[in-house]
Structures are given as structure tokens and as C-alpha cells.
């Protein structure tokens, strides 16, 4: 469905979904530079963009790395603003609308806001919607079902 509603995509942990994703030459290797941490040394990120494989280094040892944000770790797969901001800065312009269909704690919305981009976040868990809204200082849109 994501390929139907968006022109370009970035999928963290894309190596787990290769049987569902089209081939790409533009993988990104996120070197987490985390030393002796119990976290993995890196993460593979699938992108739909054209280009060569890239390696980017952004320190990440989980919640201990969240100095950029005073909230601490609030979601099991939370990413640092810097890694999400890298993709937003590199691959979008001010007129683009960014869609995060798995918003979690709102890192993509926060990074988009920091870079003056418009963003829509979707999250199934109500508690994370509230956290993301608070993190970005905006209200949650209520949907009646």
C-alpha cells in the first residue's frame, strides 16, 4: 500500500522485508558507532531513491543516546532525530509532504518540524499519538470510527 500512496520510501530494517521490497541500489548502512553496546553495530535502511549505497555514522546506543531530546526512550523502536533528519534533509524539499505510517513517538514529525517540512504521522497506539503530539507541541486529530 505504501508504494501506492507515496512517491519515495525509506524503510528502516529493510533487510527484514526484502521479499516484499523491489530491488534497490540505494541501500543506506547506518553505522551506529556504539562500541561495546548490546545493540547491533548498524542497521540496513532500504530506500526507493536512485544512487549508490551510502554509509552514515550517527551514534546510537538506545535511550542513552537521546541527549538531543529531553524525553528519553518512550518507544521500543525509537530512532534519533539525527538519522531521520538526514533523510528528510537529503531527499525532500519544503513543498514535500512526508508520511510516517508508523509514527511511534513522533521522531519523523519532530525532525520534519525542525526542517520546516509538512508531515503526517499515523499510529495505531493511542498513547503514542498523545506522546508524539506533546513532543511536537500540537494536538491530536480525533477520528470517529
N, CA and C atoms as a LAMMPS dump frame, in Angstrom:
ITEM: TIMESTEP
0
ITEM: NUMBER OF ATOMS
435
ITEM: BOX BOUNDS ff ff ff
-5.0000000000000000e+02 5.0000000000000000e+02
-5.0000000000000000e+02 5.0000000000000000e+02
-5.0000000000000000e+02 5.0000000000000000e+02
ITEM: ATOMS id mol type element x y z
1 1 1 N 0.826 -1.196 0
2 1 2 C 0 0 0
3 1 3 C 0.87 1.261 0
4 2 1 N 2.004 1.216 0.692
5 2 2 C 2.873 2.395 0.782
6 2 3 C 3.361 2.829 -0.596
7 3 1 N 3.543 1.89 -1.498
8 3 2 C 4.013 2.231 -2.845
9 3 3 C 2.914 2.912 -3.66
10 4 1 N 1.673 2.674 -3.296
11 4 2 C 0.557 3.304 -3.99
12 4 3 C 0.367 4.755 -3.561
13 5 1 N 0.609 5.04 -2.286
14 5 2 C 0.302 6.377 -1.767
15 5 3 C 1.505 7.303 -1.663
16 6 1 N 2.703 6.804 -1.94
17 6 2 C 3.871 7.68 -1.837
18 6 3 C 4.812 7.486 -3.021
19 7 1 N 5.488 8.551 -3.357
20 7 2 C 6.423 8.538 -4.485
21 7 3 C 7.74 7.873 -4.102
22 8 1 N 8.238 8.151 -2.904
23 8 2 C 9.513 7.606 -2.43
24 8 3 C 9.345 7.06 -1.022
25 9 1 N 10.202 6.098 -0.682
26 9 2 C 10.088 5.466 0.625
27 9 3 C 11.466 5.242 1.242
28 10 1 N 11.469 5.258 2.581
29 10 2 C 12.641 4.909 3.381
30 10 3 C 12.134 3.911 4.416
31 11 1 N 12.731 2.724 4.463
32 11 2 C 12.259 1.684 5.376
33 11 3 C 13.427 1.197 6.233
34 12 1 N 13.381 1.553 7.524
35 12 2 C 14.395 1.095 8.473
36 12 3 C 14.246 -0.411 8.66
37 13 1 N 15.374 -1.102 8.788
38 13 2 C 15.339 -2.558 8.93
39 13 3 C 14.857 -3.235 7.66
40 14 1 N 15.081 -2.596 6.526
41 14 2 C 14.607 -3.118 5.248
42 14 3 C 15.092 -4.517 4.932
43 15 1 N 16.226 -4.911 5.501
44 15 2 C 16.747 -6.258 5.261
45 15 3 C 15.789 -7.345 5.756
46 16 1 N 14.884 -7.013 6.664
47 16 2 C 13.913 -7.987 7.154
48 16 3 C 12.729 -8.154 6.203
49 17 1 N 12.614 -7.239 5.224
50 17 2 C 11.449 -7.225 4.342
51 17 3 C 11.811 -7.381 2.866
52 18 1 N 12.99 -7.898 2.566
53 18 2 C 13.464 -7.931 1.18
54 18 3 C 12.541 -8.703 0.235
55 19 1 N 11.829 -9.692 0.73
56 19 2 C 10.946 -10.427 -0.18
57 19 3 C 9.718 -9.604 -0.581
58 20 1 N 9.463 -8.502 0.131
59 20 2 C 8.331 -7.633 -0.193
60 20 3 C 8.746 -6.35 -0.91
61 21 1 N 10.04 -6.086 -0.956
62 21 2 C 10.534 -4.817 -1.496
63 21 3 C 11.19 -5.012 -2.856
64 22 1 N 11.018 -4.032 -3.747
65 22 2 C 11.715 -4.127 -5.032
66 22 3 C 13.216 -3.938 -4.846
67 23 1 N 14.012 -4.453 -5.762
68 23 2 C 15.465 -4.263 -5.67
69 23 3 C 15.828 -2.777 -5.687
70 24 1 N 16.895 -2.433 -4.994
71 24 2 C 17.388 -1.057 -4.993
72 24 3 C 18.909 -1.08 -4.911
73 25 1 N 19.515 -0.069 -5.484
74 25 2 C 20.97 0.086 -5.338
75 25 3 C 21.286 1.101 -4.249
76 26 1 N 20.258 1.768 -3.756
77 26 2 C 20.458 2.883 -2.827
78 26 3 C 20.194 2.498 -1.375
79 27 1 N 20.694 1.351 -0.954
80 27 2 C 20.629 0.989 0.458
81 27 3 C 21.452 1.998 1.255
82 28 1 N 21.084 2.198 2.5
83 28 2 C 21.882 3.019 3.41
84 28 3 C 22.257 2.135 4.59
85 29 1 N 23.527 2.127 4.928
86 29 2 C 24.005 1.421 6.11
87 29 3 C 24.179 2.461 7.202
88 30 1 N 23.419 2.308 8.263
89 30 2 C 23.538 3.212 9.404
90 30 3 C 24.522 2.586 10.382
91 31 1 N 25.727 3.133 10.435
92 31 2 C 26.747 2.713 11.393
93 31 3 C 26.432 3.422 12.701
94 32 1 N 26.014 2.659 13.702
95 32 2 C 25.584 3.258 14.97
96 32 3 C 26.743 3.64 15.878
97 33 1 N 27.966 3.22 15.524
98 33 2 C 29.161 3.624 16.273
99 33 3 C 28.937 3.484 17.777
100 34 1 N 28.423 2.323 18.178
101 34 2 C 28.009 2.168 19.572
102 34 3 C 28.958 1.354 20.445
103 35 1 N 30.16 1.105 19.977
104 35 2 C 31.157 0.445 20.815
105 35 3 C 30.726 -0.913 21.306
106 36 1 N 30.83 -1.113 22.592
107 36 2 C 30.537 -2.411 23.207
108 36 3 C 29.09 -2.534 23.67
109 37 1 N 28.201 -1.785 23.098
110 37 2 C 26.789 -1.828 23.458
111 37 3 C 26.183 -3.189 23.114
112 38 1 N 25.058 -3.503 23.723
113 38 2 C 24.34 -4.731 23.39
114 38 3 C 23.506 -4.56 22.124
115 39 1 N 23.406 -3.331 21.617
116 39 2 C 22.685 -3.07 20.375
117 39 3 C 23.531 -3.511 19.191
118 40 1 N 22.889 -3.749 18.047
119 40 2 C 23.612 -4.077 16.823
120 40 3 C 24.52 -2.927 16.414
121 41 1 N 25.575 -3.254 15.683
122 41 2 C 26.528 -2.237 15.235
123 41 3 C 25.951 -1.316 14.178
124 42 1 N 24.907 -1.754 13.505
125 42 2 C 24.333 -0.941 12.444
126 42 3 C 22.948 -1.414 12.077
127 43 1 N 22.373 -0.728 11.101
128 43 2 C 21.047 -1.079 10.612
129 43 3 C 21.018 -0.827 9.113
130 44 1 N 20.353 -1.716 8.385
131 44 2 C 20.201 -1.54 6.943
132 44 3 C 18.886 -0.826 6.663
133 45 1 N 18.967 0.186 5.822
134 45 2 C 17.802 1.004 5.509
135 45 3 C 17.568 0.943 4.002
136 46 1 N 16.398 0.461 3.625
137 46 2 C 16.024 0.371 2.218
138 46 3 C 15.468 1.718 1.776
139 47 1 N 15.881 2.184 0.598
140 47 2 C 15.303 3.412 0.041
141 47 3 C 14.907 3.169 -1.407
142 48 1 N 13.929 3.928 -1.856
143 48 2 C 13.474 3.832 -3.244
144 48 3 C 14.222 4.804 -4.15
145 49 1 N 15.158 5.537 -3.611
146 49 2 C 15.87 6.55 -4.385
147 49 3 C 16.892 5.908 -5.315
148 50 1 N 17.285 6.65 -6.311
149 50 2 C 18.332 6.194 -7.229
150 50 3 C 19.678 6.582 -6.646
151 51 1 N 20.675 5.77 -6.865
152 51 2 C 22.004 6.122 -6.397
153 51 3 C 22.744 4.937 -5.83
154 52 1 N 23.873 5.243 -5.263
155 52 2 C 24.764 4.22 -4.722
156 52 3 C 24.474 3.965 -3.248
157 53 1 N 24.974 2.85 -2.765
158 53 2 C 24.91 2.544 -1.345
159 53 3 C 25.633 3.638 -0.561
160 54 1 N 25.098 4.012 0.576
161 54 2 C 25.709 5.019 1.438
162 54 3 C 25.896 4.439 2.832
163 55 1 N 26.946 4.891 3.501
164 55 2 C 27.174 4.546 4.905
165 55 3 C 27.184 5.853 5.672
166 56 1 N 26.309 5.947 6.671
167 56 2 C 26.295 7.145 7.507
168 56 3 C 26.524 6.723 8.95
169 57 1 N 27.265 7.532 9.669
170 57 2 C 27.565 7.236 11.066
171 57 3 C 26.863 8.251 11.95
172 58 1 N 25.951 7.755 12.75
173 58 2 C 25.273 8.57 13.757
174 58 3 C 25.253 7.722 15.018
175 59 1 N 25.902 8.2 16.06
176 59 2 C 26 7.443 17.31
177 59 3 C 24.617 7.07 17.826
178 60 1 N 24.489 5.813 18.262
179 60 2 C 23.212 5.359 18.804
180 60 3 C 23.428 4.157 19.699
181 61 1 N 23.171 4.345 20.966
182 61 2 C 23.206 3.238 21.922
183 61 3 C 21.878 3.165 22.658
184 62 1 N 20.811 3.412 21.945
185 62 2 C 19.485 3.372 22.546
186 62 3 C 19.189 4.638 23.32
187 63 1 N 18.445 4.506 24.4
188 63 2 C 17.987 5.679 25.144
189 63 3 C 19.128 6.502 25.721
190 64 1 N 20.292 5.895 25.923
191 64 2 C 21.447 6.653 26.418
192 64 3 C 21.898 7.691 25.401
193 65 1 N 21.492 7.532 24.149
194 65 2 C 21.891 8.452 23.078
195 65 3 C 20.937 9.623 22.919
196 66 1 N 19.883 9.682 23.692
197 66 2 C 18.837 10.671 23.456
198 66 3 C 19.104 12.024 24.097
199 67 1 N 20.347 12.465 24.111
200 67 2 C 20.679 13.769 24.68
201 67 3 C 20.054 14.909 23.889
202 68 1 N 19.79 14.682 22.589
203 68 2 C 19.208 15.704 21.73
204 68 3 C 17.765 15.996 22.102
205 69 1 N 17.178 15.13 22.902
206 69 2 C 15.769 15.205 23.192
207 69 3 C 15.591 14.874 24.674
208 70 1 N 14.925 15.694 25.399
209 70 2 C 14.804 15.502 26.844
210 70 3 C 13.775 14.444 27.222
211 71 1 N 13.132 13.827 26.26
212 71 2 C 12.066 12.886 26.586
213 71 3 C 12.553 11.509 27
214 72 1 N 13.775 11.141 26.666
215 72 2 C 14.239 9.791 26.942
216 72 3 C 13.563 8.796 26.015
217 73 1 N 13.824 7.518 26.241
218 73 2 C 13.24 6.493 25.372
219 73 3 C 11.791 6.259 25.753
220 74 1 N 10.909 6.367 24.767
221 74 2 C 9.489 6.165 25.033
222 74 3 C 8.843 5.172 24.077
223 75 1 N 9.61 4.655 23.126
224 75 2 C 9.06 3.7 22.164
225 75 3 C 10.125 2.63 21.893
226 76 1 N 9.72 1.373 21.755
227 76 2 C 10.712 0.304 21.586
228 76 3 C 11.595 0.426 20.344
229 77 1 N 11.117 1.057 19.288
230 77 2 C 11.929 1.192 18.067
231 77 3 C 12.253 2.653 17.765
232 78 1 N 12.322 3.449 18.798
233 78 2 C 12.596 4.882 18.637
234 78 3 C 13.939 5.121 17.955
235 79 1 N 13.952 6.077 17.047
236 79 2 C 15.168 6.451 16.316
237 79 3 C 15.612 7.844 16.746
238 80 1 N 16.894 8.15 16.616
239 80 2 C 17.35 9.507 16.922
240 80 3 C 16.876 10.486 15.841
241 81 1 N 16.61 11.697 16.241
242 81 2 C 16.176 12.729 15.3
243 81 3 C 17.203 12.9 14.187
244 82 1 N 18.475 12.766 14.498
245 82 2 C 19.533 12.988 13.502
246 82 3 C 19.43 12.038 12.314
247 83 1 N 19.112 10.769 12.532
248 83 2 C 19.052 9.822 11.41
249 83 3 C 17.84 10.104 10.538
250 84 1 N 16.714 10.393 11.141
251 84 2 C 15.518 10.714 10.365
252 84 3 C 15.718 12.049 9.648
253 85 1 N 16.31 13.005 10.345
254 85 2 C 16.598 14.306 9.746
255 85 3 C 17.515 14.206 8.54
256 86 1 N 18.449 13.258 8.558
257 86 2 C 19.346 13.04 7.422
258 86 3 C 18.541 12.775 6.152
259 87 1 N 17.579 11.867 6.229
260 87 2 C 16.775 11.518 5.054
261 87 3 C 15.866 12.669 4.628
262 88 1 N 15.274 13.343 5.593
263 88 2 C 14.391 14.464 5.266
264 88 3 C 15.179 15.572 4.581
265 89 1 N 16.332 15.904 5.125
266 89 2 C 17.163 16.966 4.543
267 89 3 C 17.67 16.58 3.152
268 90 1 N 18.126 15.343 3.007
269 90 2 C 18.745 14.903 1.748
270 90 3 C 17.733 14.684 0.627
271 91 1 N 16.548 14.193 0.955
272 91 2 C 15.634 13.735 -0.086
273 91 3 C 14.318 14.496 -0.209
274 92 1 N 14.115 15.553 0.569
275 92 2 C 12.859 16.298 0.442
276 92 3 C 13.127 17.784 0.27
277 93 1 N 12.096 18.477 -0.179
278 93 2 C 12.155 19.938 -0.246
279 93 3 C 11.006 20.494 0.59
280 94 1 N 10.997 21.793 0.785
281 94 2 C 9.993 22.413 1.652
282 94 3 C 8.56 22.142 1.215
283 95 1 N 8.322 21.934 -0.051
284 95 2 C 6.956 21.715 -0.534
285 95 3 C 6.495 20.266 -0.414
286 96 1 N 7.385 19.373 -0.066
287 96 2 C 7.016 17.962 0.036
288 96 3 C 6.225 17.688 1.312
289 97 1 N 5.354 16.71 1.226
290 97 2 C 4.61 16.227 2.382
291 97 3 C 5.176 14.86 2.747
292 98 1 N 5.57 14.705 3.991
293 98 2 C 6.179 13.466 4.472
294 98 3 C 5.112 12.661 5.205
295 99 1 N 5.045 11.374 4.908
296 99 2 C 4.099 10.475 5.557
297 99 3 C 4.868 9.452 6.379
298 100 1 N 4.525 9.353 7.655
299 100 2 C 5.094 8.316 8.517
300 100 3 C 3.944 7.428 8.976
301 101 1 N 3.74 6.273 8.321
302 101 2 C 2.6 5.42 8.662
303 101 3 C 2.776 4.619 9.949
304 102 1 N 3.956 4.685 10.55
305 102 2 C 4.22 4.013 11.826
306 102 3 C 4.909 5.021 12.736
307 103 1 N 4.183 6.033 13.163
308 103 2 C 4.726 7.226 13.806
309 103 3 C 5.457 6.967 15.114
310 104 1 N 5.014 6.002 15.891
311 104 2 C 5.671 5.756 17.176
312 104 3 C 5.694 6.999 18.038
313 105 1 N 6.869 7.379 18.51
314 105 2 C 6.999 8.518 19.421
315 105 3 C 7.054 9.862 18.702
316 106 1 N 6.982 9.859 17.371
317 106 2 C 6.916 11.117 16.627
318 106 3 C 8.242 11.678 16.159
319 107 1 N 9.268 10.847 16.077
320 107 2 C 10.584 11.335 15.657
321 107 3 C 10.539 11.956 14.264
322 108 1 N 9.83 11.329 13.329
323 108 2 C 9.756 11.874 11.971
324 108 3 C 9.039 13.216 11.962
325 109 1 N 7.976 13.333 12.737
326 109 2 C 7.258 14.608 12.804
327 109 3 C 8.152 15.678 13.413
328 110 1 N 8.844 15.337 14.471
329 110 2 C 9.745 16.295 15.117
330 110 3 C 10.859 16.724 14.165
331 111 1 N 11.482 15.777 13.471
332 111 2 C 12.551 16.111 12.516
333 111 3 C 12.003 16.947 11.368
334 112 1 N 10.807 16.625 10.894
335 112 2 C 10.179 17.403 9.818
336 112 3 C 9.935 18.834 10.26
337 113 1 N 9.419 18.975 11.458
338 113 2 C 9.158 20.31 12.003
339 113 3 C 10.463 21.098 12.116
340 114 1 N 11.521 20.455 12.591
341 114 2 C 12.825 21.119 12.715
342 114 3 C 13.341 21.606 11.369
343 115 1 N 12.988 20.897 10.288
344 115 2 C 13.48 21.233 8.948
345 115 3 C 12.426 21.954 8.099
346 116 1 N 11.385 22.47 8.763
347 116 2 C 10.318 23.232 8.088
348 116 3 C 9.635 22.432 6.98
349 117 1 N 9.327 21.175 7.282
350 117 2 C 8.607 20.323 6.339
351 117 3 C 7.243 19.977 6.926
352 118 1 N 6.295 19.679 6.063
353 118 2 C 4.979 19.215 6.488
354 118 3 C 5.046 17.698 6.645
355 119 1 N 4.348 17.186 7.645
356 119 2 C 4.407 15.748 7.91
357 119 3 C 3.079 15.264 8.477
358 120 1 N 2.681 14.088 8.053
359 120 2 C 1.519 13.41 8.617
360 120 3 C 2.025 12.126 9.26
361 121 1 N 1.644 11.919 10.516
362 121 2 C 2.019 10.704 11.22
363 121 3 C 0.785 9.884 11.543
364 122 1 N 0.881 8.59 11.376
365 122 2 C -0.217 7.673 11.68
366 122 3 C 0.31 6.65 12.68
367 123 1 N -0.468 6.413 13.729
368 123 2 C -0.05 5.467 14.769
369 123 3 C -1.279 4.769 15.318
370 124 1 N -1.217 3.464 15.453
371 124 2 C -2.351 2.677 15.929
372 124 3 C -2.529 2.772 17.45
373 125 1 N -1.432 2.978 18.179
374 125 2 C -1.478 3.042 19.646
375 125 3 C -1.771 4.473 20.106
376 126 1 N -2.902 4.664 20.753
377 126 2 C -3.307 5.989 21.207
378 126 3 C -2.299 6.674 22.112
379 127 1 N -1.656 5.906 22.999
380 127 2 C -0.706 6.525 23.928
381 127 3 C 0.464 7.153 23.186
382 128 1 N 0.89 6.538 22.076
383 128 2 C 1.999 7.112 21.313
384 128 3 C 1.556 8.342 20.529
385 129 1 N 0.298 8.375 20.104
386 129 2 C -0.231 9.585 19.448
387 129 3 C -0.155 10.766 20.406
388 130 1 N -0.563 10.552 21.639
389 130 2 C -0.52 11.617 22.647
390 130 3 C 0.92 12.051 22.918
391 131 1 N 1.819 11.105 23.043
392 131 2 C 3.228 11.417 23.301
393 131 3 C 3.822 12.203 22.137
394 132 1 N 3.551 11.759 20.912
395 132 2 C 4.084 12.45 19.729
396 132 3 C 3.531 13.867 19.638
397 133 1 N 2.247 14.026 19.924
398 133 2 C 1.64 15.357 19.876
399 133 3 C 2.276 16.278 20.912
400 134 1 N 2.485 15.768 22.103
401 134 2 C 3.121 16.558 23.157
402 134 3 C 4.555 16.91 22.766
403 135 1 N 5.255 15.94 22.221
404 135 2 C 6.639 16.138 21.8
405 135 3 C 6.747 17.231 20.739
406 136 1 N 5.74 17.335 19.903
407 136 2 C 5.758 18.327 18.818
408 136 3 C 4.889 19.537 19.134
409 137 1 N 4.352 19.582 20.344
410 137 2 C 3.517 20.703 20.797
411 137 3 C 2.361 20.989 19.851
412 138 1 N 1.604 19.956 19.53
413 138 2 C 0.413 20.136 18.713
414 138 3 C -0.647 19.152 19.179
415 139 1 N -1.876 19.352 18.739
416 139 2 C -2.955 18.495 19.205
417 139 3 C -3.125 17.283 18.295
418 140 1 N -3.733 16.25 18.859
419 140 2 C -4.008 15.024 18.12
420 140 3 C -5.354 15.174 17.436
421 141 1 N -5.413 14.828 16.147
422 141 2 C -6.669 14.873 15.417
423 141 3 C -7.46 13.618 15.773
424 142 1 N -8.655 13.805 16.283
425 142 2 C -9.504 12.676 16.671
426 142 3 C -10.27 12.168 15.459
427 143 1 N -10.283 10.872 15.285
428 143 2 C -11.034 10.257 14.196
429 143 3 C -12.179 9.459 14.789
430 144 1 N -13.363 9.685 14.266
431 144 2 C -14.526 8.917 14.698
432 144 3 C -14.651 7.702 13.797
433 145 1 N -14.811 6.539 14.404
434 145 2 C -14.93 5.309 13.616
435 145 3 C -16.322 4.754 13.761
